[in-house]
Every structure is written in C-alpha cells, then in structure tokens.
Amino acid sequence: MKTRKSSGNVFTDLGFNHEEAENLRVRAMLMAAAEKYIRQEEMTQAEAALKLGVSQPRISDLMRGKIDVFSVDTLIAMLARAGLKVKIKITKTKAA
C-alpha cells in the first residue's frame, strides 16, 4: 500500500479545491467545538437546541456531523449563544 504525506487539511487530501477545503475545515472545527460544548454540559438535544437557538433536528444534524447543512455564520452564532468566543487566526499558506 502506498502512502503520502498529508497536506494538513483532510478535505484537500480528499480532493476538494482549496477554497472549499478551507471552508469545510473551518466548519468542521466549529462543529466540533459545538458538539464538545453540548457533551461537556451533558445537555439533551432539546436543551441544546433551546440554548443555541436552533431546532432539535438541527442539533441532531450537528451531532451526526452533517457538515453540509451548516454555514460558518450559523455555527458562530450558535457558539456565541452558548457563551463561547470564536478566535480566528489568519496565516499565509506555503503554496500561495
């Protein structure tokens, strides 16, 4: 079996173009933070929905990793409602 070094972004490695891969990476990080918050607080999906200002089915989508149904804006708003602060760091890539 042949292996190759990761680019550092699994979505790039999966063949997504650079822009889409970066967007997916950011959404995945935000989703992971929201899921971690819900689990740490031991909330039910209904409690999480109320706290984060979305419906229970949306929390179900989050917990099941349905990345395609969430925008960066929606995820940041959900995290803000939870009292969490999102920090962004921008750096230049080697390839750019």
C-alpha positions in Angstrom: 0.0 0.0 0.0 1.3 3.4 -1.0 1.1 6.3 1.5 1.6 10.0 1.1 2.1 12.9 3.5 -1.0 14.9 4.5 -1.4 18.5 3.4 -2.6 19.3 6.9 -6.2 19.6 5.6 -8.1 16.4 5.2 -10.5 18.0 2.8 -7.7 19.0 0.5 -6.4 15.4 0.7 -9.8 14.2 -0.3 -9.7 16.2 -3.5 -11.7 19.3 -2.7 -10.4 22.6 -4.2 -8.5 24.9 -1.9 -11.4 27.3 -1.2 -13.9 24.6 -0.5 -11.4 22.6 1.6 -10.7 25.6 3.8 -14.4 26.3 4.3 -15.0 22.7 5.2 -12.1 22.7 7.6 -13.4 25.8 9.4 -16.9 24.4 9.6 -15.6 21.1 11.0 -13.7 22.9 13.7 -16.7 25.0 14.7 -19.0 21.9 14.7 -16.5 20.0 16.8 -16.5 22.9 19.3 -20.3 23.0 19.5 -20.5 19.2 19.9 -17.9 19.3 22.6 -19.8 22.0 24.5 -23.0 20.0 24.3 -21.4 16.9 25.6 -19.4 18.6 28.4 -22.6 20.3 29.6 -24.4 16.9 29.4 -27.3 18.6 27.6 -30.1 16.8 25.8 -30.7 17.7 22.2 -33.8 19.6 23.2 -31.8 21.6 25.9 -29.0 22.3 23.4 -31.5 23.5 20.8 -33.0 25.9 23.2 -29.6 27.2 24.4 -28.2 27.5 20.9 -31.3 29.0 19.3 -31.9 26.2 16.8 -34.3 23.3 16.4 -33.7 19.9 17.9 -33.4 18.4 14.4 -30.5 20.9 13.7 -28.8 19.7 16.9 -29.2 16.1 15.7 -27.6 17.1 12.4 -24.7 18.7 14.3 -24.2 15.6 16.5 -24.2 13.3 13.4 -21.6 15.5 11.6 -23.8 16.7 8.8 -21.4 19.4 7.7 -23.2 20.3 4.5 -26.2 21.7 6.4 -24.3 24.3 8.4 -22.8 27.6 7.4 -19.9 29.3 9.2 -22.2 32.1 10.1 -24.8 29.7 11.7 -22.1 27.9 13.7 -20.6 31.1 15.0 -24.0 32.3 16.1 -24.7 29.0 17.9 -21.4 29.1 19.7 -22.0 32.8 20.7 -25.4 31.9 22.2 -23.5 29.3 24.2 -21.3 32.0 25.6 -18.3 30.8 23.7 -15.9 33.1 21.9 -14.5 32.2 18.4 -11.0 33.4 17.7 -9.7 33.4 14.2 -6.0 33.3 13.1 -5.1 34.0 9.5 -1.8 32.9 8.1 -0.4 32.7 4.6 -0.1 29.2 3.2 3.2 28.0 1.7 1.6 27.3 -1.7 0.0 30.8 -2.0 
